[in-house]
Structures are given as structure tokens and as C-alpha cells.
Amino acid sequence: MRRETDWLILPGKTFAEIEAAAIRSSFLRHNGNQRAMRAELQCSRSTLHRKLAKLGLRRRRVRHLTEADLARAFHKHRHSIAAELNIHDSTLIRWINKRAPFAVEE
């Protein structure tokens, strides 16, 4: 809006609804390119990320677990797992080694 006579009349719309429409429109216009969206909407990266997440438009990175990740998680929690199953830790390790794709050291 450049002049005082340029008004945007949207009866019955809240500021949040207008803002959401602007973000969705920018998202479609720029095919999700956040740098272009930030320039157009004149907001910070963190603000844009927060608002995109709130609107369900944020792309999330998919993290693929590796065998090392699984082994690390197992070693971190093996004592509590054994206690929950009411078995000895070495019994759990033997059982896992027979069935798991990764080697567990005792």
C-alpha cells in the first residue's frame, strides 16, 4: 500500500487468517522456496519456519537410522530393557545377537 487511499477491505477476516492466506499464497507462488518467501514477506527465517510449521507447510527432513544408531540406542538402554523383561543383561544380549542385524558386544 503506497498511498493512504489504498485500503485492503476483508470483512469478517481476522489478522491471523489474512496472514495465513499471505503465507500460503507466497508458498505456492515460490514453490516452497523459503529464501524468496522471506524476501517477499519480510520476515526472519525462524519466524517463517514457525509459521510454516503452524500451517502444516514445513518440509521435514527424513532421518534414516543406521545400524550404528540402533546399536548405540540399545547399549544406552539395555540395562533398563533387561530389568523390564526381568532377565539378566547377558541373557538379553545373547537373545539379541541371535535375532538382530547388528552385533552386540557383552
C-alpha positions in Angstrom: 0.0 0.0 0.0 1.6 3.1 -1.2 -1.0 5.8 -0.5 -3.4 6.4 2.3 -6.3 5.7 -0.2 -5.1 2.2 -0.9 -7.1 0.0 1.5 -7.5 -3.7 1.8 -11.0 -4.5 2.8 -11.6 -8.0 4.0 -14.7 -8.0 6.2 -15.0 -10.8 8.7 -11.4 -11.9 8.4 -9.0 -11.9 11.3 -5.4 -10.8 11.1 -4.3 -14.4 11.6 -6.5 -15.5 8.7 -5.1 -12.8 6.4 -1.5 -13.6 7.5 -2.1 -17.4 6.8 -3.5 -16.6 3.4 -0.5 -14.5 2.5 1.9 -17.2 3.7 0.1 -19.9 1.7 -0.1 -17.7 -1.4 3.7 -17.0 -1.1 4.4 -20.7 -0.6 2.5 -21.6 -3.8 4.0 -18.7 -5.8 7.6 -19.6 -4.8 7.2 -23.4 -4.8 8.3 -23.5 -1.1 11.5 -21.6 -1.7 11.9 -20.1 1.7 14.5 -17.5 0.7 12.1 -16.0 -1.8 9.3 -16.2 0.7 11.3 -14.4 3.4 12.2 -11.7 1.0 8.5 -11.2 -0.1 7.0 -11.5 3.4 9.9 -9.5 5.0 10.3 -11.9 8.0 13.1 -13.7 9.6 14.0 -17.4 8.9 12.8 -18.5 12.4 9.5 -16.7 12.1 8.9 -18.2 8.7 9.7 -21.7 9.9 7.4 -21.3 12.9 4.5 -20.1 10.8 5.0 -22.7 8.1 5.0 -25.4 10.7 1.8 -24.0 12.3 0.2 -24.1 8.9 1.5 -27.6 8.1 3.6 -26.4 5.2 7.1 -27.0 6.6 9.0 -29.8 4.9 10.7 -32.1 7.4 13.9 -33.9 6.8 13.6 -37.6 7.0 16.4 -39.2 9.0 17.2 -42.8 8.2 18.5 -44.8 11.1 21.7 -46.8 10.6 22.8 -50.0 12.4 25.2 -47.9 14.4 22.2 -45.7 15.6 20.3 -48.9 16.7 23.4 -50.3 18.4 24.0 -47.0 20.2 20.4 -46.9 21.4 20.5 -50.5 22.6 23.7 -50.0 24.5 22.3 -46.9 26.2 19.1 -48.7 27.3 20.0 -52.4 27.6 20.0 -52.5 31.4 16.6 -50.9 31.7 15.2 -53.3 29.0 16.6 -56.3 30.8 15.1 -55.1 34.1 11.7 -54.5 32.4 11.8 -58.1 31.0 13.0 -59.4 34.3 16.0 -61.2 32.8 19.8 -60.9 33.2 21.6 -58.5 30.9 23.8 -61.3 29.4 20.6 -63.3 28.6 19.2 -60.3 26.7 22.5 -59.8 24.8 22.6 -63.5 23.7 18.9 -63.3 22.6 19.5 -60.1 20.6 22.7 -61.5 19.0 20.7 -64.4 17.6 18.0 -62.2 16.1 19.3 -58.7 15.5 21.1 -57.5 12.3 23.9 -55.9 14.3 26.4 -57.4 16.7 26.1 -56.6 20.4 29.2 -56.9 22.5 29.0 -58.2 26.1 
